Amino acid sequence: MTTTEKIANAQKRINELERLIKYWNNSEHDEAKKVNFSMKIENKVA
């Protein structure tokens, strides 16, 4: 992977994180936007 490709991938991740931060900030002020995720917890023993 070239340096240019690494920079492009890093920029994509930065942009995605910025969008998530904006969404989270907006959703904190809007109580109507609530999403309930069901969580499945498995106990695994090695």
FENVENVEN-V751511 format. One record per residue. N is the residue number from 0. RES is the residue in one small letter. D_CENTER is the distance of its C-alpha to the mean C-alpha in whole Angstrom. Layout:
BEGIN
N;RES;D_CENTER + N;RES;D_CENTER
END
This chain:
BEGIN
0;m;24 + 1;t;26 + 2;t;25 + 3;t;24 + 4;e;21 + 5;k;20 + 6;i;19 + 7;a;18 + 8;n;15 + 9;a;14 + 10;q;15 + 11;k;12 + 12;r;10 + 13;i;11 + 14;n;11 + 15;e;7 + 16;l;6 + 17;e;9 + 18;r;9 + 19;l;6 + 20;i;8 + 21;k;11 + 22;y;10 + 23;w;10 + 24;n;13 + 25;n;14 + 26;s;14 + 27;e;15 + 28;h;18 + 29;d;19 + 30;e;20 + 31;a;20 + 32;k;16 + 33;k;16 + 34;v;14 + 35;n;16 + 36;f;15 + 37;s;18 + 38;m;17 + 39;k;19 + 40;i;21 + 41;e;23 + 42;n;25 + 43;k;26 + 44;v;29 + 45;a;29
END
